[in-house]
């Protein structure tokens, strides 16, 4: 009864079967037939030509994307609670060779065009201050909030007007799309996004994430950065096979929908305890220390989120039968 993190969920059968199917000799690194198929598969999904690179972690995907969009002397505008700020151990600064993160506030860990403009406008256009070069947003956010196509397009317009690159941390991109019910293109390149870190590990993958460039030329230098960073795996076919298996038959979307449904069940049980609207697969509740202890005594595992708050994350394999006991226990507090 673990609701600590979707990172702890098992790999889904489609992924495991794909790894077994790829367990044959082929060209090394990213020259194999699975890796070569990624560009086409992602281009079909997003309805536009893209370049797609596999990487083993979301941190690598985010940091490599930002290195492609921001020089060492530049700055990246992001939310104060963004994963790239609070949970990646300085990886974006390391991969960009020193770019600065400029932190912005916003409800539910979401940025707004007004807040971005205000932060950028306060920076003098001279050599003594770090100049913005990119915007990074997370969809779904660290608080499980989802940007709509219109919200992303409005930020994309700011990026275009100011000449900034636009990155989306999509560790839970599948959950966001499942919530919105829109085409993946509507919340990415059609809204101005240049690079997407497309998460698969949280959604039933084992060890593969996708870095998708809607400006394919950005992938050229990134291939060298990936190698230099130690992320060009010699048997990359096993990573590519996972991603292709998740795309086939929309497994990525089905899995995300199941996780979202589990979170919605917990949200209904939480009622007035909810801290944030539940729009993906994360649920934030107000709990006293005694209530949290009571839930743990019943065998439920979750994350303390500051004093008097808790985070519950549902995964692709946690259907109603799994989630219902927790929902009942929360409702009974």
N, C-alpha and C positions, 0 to 999 in steps of 0.2 A: 504494500500500500504506500508506494513512494510517489510523492508529489513535489519532490525537491527541485528537480530539473528535468526537462526533456532531453538533456544531454545524456541522462542515465538510461534512457529507453533502449530496448533492444533494436537491432537492425531488422527491418521488415523482410519477409520471405523473398520478395522480388529482388532485393539487393543481394541477399545471400546466394540466391540462385544465379544471379549475374556474375558474382565473383567466381563461383564454381565454373560457369560456362567460359569465363575468360582465362581459366587456369590451363593455358596451352602456350606453347612457345610462339612468340611474335617479336617484332622489332621492339627494342628497348626505349625507355624514356617516353616521349610523347609522339613517337612515329608509328605506333600500332594502329590497327584499324578502328579500335574503339575511340582512342583519342582523336583520330582524324575525323570521326563522325560528329564530334561535339559541336563544331561550328554550324553544321547544317541542322542538327537537331534543335539547337537553341534559336537559330534563325527562323525555323519553322514556328517554334513556340511564340516568339516575339514578333513575328510577321515583318521582319526586316533583317538585312545582313548584319551579323554580329561576329565578334571573335570571342571564343570561350576557352579559358584555361582552367584546368583542374588544379586545386591546391588541397592540402590535407587539413587545414584549419580555417575557421572563420577569421581569426586574427590575421593570418597571412593574407587572406583575401582582402580584408579591409586595408591593411597596411600597404599592400602592393598596389591596390587601386588608388590610394591617396598619393603614393609616390609617383604614379603616372600623371596625376593632376596638379601636384603642387611641388615647386622647387624647394631646395633646402632653406632658402631665405624667405619663404612665403608663409602664409597662415591659412588654416582651415577653420571655417566657422562651423561650430557644432553645438549641440545642447550640453549643458553642464553635467547632465547625467548620462550622456551618450556612452555606449560601450567602449568606444575608442578612447574616451577620457578616463573612465573609472575602472575598467576591467581588462586592459590589454598591456599593462606593465610598460607603457611607453613605446610600444611597438610602432605606432604611426610615426612618432618622432625619430625612432631608430631607422626605419625603412626609408623615410624621406631625407635622412641625414640632417635632421634638425628643424624641420618645419614646426611652427608653433600652432597649438590649438587655442582658438579664441572661443571662450565659453559664453553661451547665451541661455537665458532662462525661458521657460515656457511650460504651460500646463500639460501634464501627462507626458513630459519629455518630448513635446512637439515644438518645432520651430515655426515661426510665422514670418511672412515677408516683412512685416513692419519691424519685428525685432532684428531680423538680419540686416535690413537697411540701416537701422539705428546704430548697430554695432559697426558696420562698415563705414558709415558716414563720420563716425567719431575718430577715424584713423586719418592722420595727416598724410597727404600724398607726397612724402619725401623720404629720403634714404634713412632717416633716423627711426622710422617706425616700420614694423613688419606689415607688409601689404597682403590683403586677402587674395587667395588664388583658387579656393575651392570651398564648397558647401558640402557638408555630410549630414544626412538625416537617416534615421532608423525606422523601418517599416516592416513589422509592427515595432513600436517603441519599447524601451526598457520597462515601461509600465503597461504594456499590452494595448496601447492605443494605436489606431490605424489612421494613416493619412488617406484621404480621398483623392481621386484623380484631380479634382479641381484644386485641392490644397497643394498638391505636388506641382501642378502646372503653374500655380502662382509663385511658388519658390523658384521653379525653373525659369520663369520670366525675370525674376531678380538676378538669377545667375547669368542669363543671357545679356541683360542690360549692363551688368557690371563686368562682364567678361570672365566669369568664374566657372570653374569646373563643377560638376554636380555629381556627387556620389551617394548611393543608397546602400546602407548596411541592411541587407535582407536576410539576416540570420533566421528570422521568422517571416520571410517574404511570402511563403506559401500560405501561412495562416492569415496574412493580410489579404491576399487575393481571394482566399476562400470566404472571408468575411464580406468582402466587397462584391463578389460575384462578377467582376469585370474581367476584361482581357488583360493579360500581363503587360501588354504594350501600353495600356492606358495609364498605368502607374509607373512607367519607366520612360522609354525614349520619347513617346508622344508628349510626355509632360516635361521633357527637357533633361532627363537623367543621362549622364555620359557613361557611368560605370555602376554595375550592380554586383554586390557580394551576395550570391544566391545560395542560401543555406539549405543543406540536405541532411546533415548529421542530426540535427534536432528533430527531424521529420521522418526518421526511419532509415537514414543512411548510416554507414559504418564509419567511414574515414575519408569522405570526399566532399568538398565544397566547390562551387563553380564561381569563377570570376568572369563576368560577362561585360564586354565592352561594346557599347552601342556606337562608339567611334572606333572601328576596328584597328585604326592605325596606332591606337594607344597600346595595343597588345605587343607591338614589335619590341619596344624597349623592355616591356614587362617580362617577356620571356627570359631576357638576360638577368633581370632583377630576381626572378624566381629561382634561377639556377644559382646565382650568387648568394641568395639567402638560404640555400640548402633545401629547397622545396621541390626540385626537379627529381622526382622519384624514378628509379631505374625501371620499375615495373608499373608504370603509370596506367597501364591498361586496367588494373584493378580499380583505380579511382574513376576512370572514365566509364567503366562498365556500370558502376553504381549509379552514376548520374543518368546515364542513358536508360537504365532500368526504371528509375524513378519517373522519368519523363514519359516512358511508354505507358499508354493507357491512362495517363494523368494520375498515376499513383501518388505523385507529390501532392496533388490537389485533394485527392480522396483522403490521404493520411491527415492532411491539415484540417480538413473538414471534420474528421472524427475527433481530433484533439480539441478543436473549437467547440464542438458539441458537448464534450465533457466539461469544459470550462463554463459553458452556459448553464449547465446543470448546477454547478457549484455556485454560480452567481445568483441563481434563483434561491438557493438555500441560504446564501449570505445575507440577502435582503439589505437592511439598513447598515450592515457592517461593511459594505463595499466602500473602498477608498477611491477606486477608479472605475469608470465604465468598462465592462468586459467586452472586448472586441476581437480578441484572438484567443490564445490558450493560456493566458496568465490571469490569476485572480488575486487581488490584494484586499485583505480583510483586516478589520480592527479586532484584535483579540487581547484580552488581559493575559498576564503571565499564567494565571491559574487555568484559564481556558485553553491556552496553548499546551500546557502540561497535560490537561485532560485528553486532548486529541492525541498527543504523543503516547499517552498511556494506553490508548486504544489501538496503537500500531501505525498511526499515520505519520509520515515523514514530510516535512516542509521546511521552508526557509524563514527565519526571523528577519523581518525587514524594518529594523529600527524598533524603538520602544513602542509596544502596544500594537504592532503591525506584523502581518505575516504574508508570505507569498506562496501561492499554490500554482504549480504548473502541470497541466495535463499533457499527455503524449498520444501519439497516433494509435497506440494499442490499448488505450484505457477507455473502453466503451462504458455504457451505462452500468453494466454489472459491476465494473471495477470502481466507478466513481460514486455510485449511489450510496454505499456505506459511509463515505466521507461526507457527502451532502447531508445525509440523515444526521450524522454526528454534529455537523455545524448547526443545522436547524434546531437541534436539541439543546444547544448550549444555553 
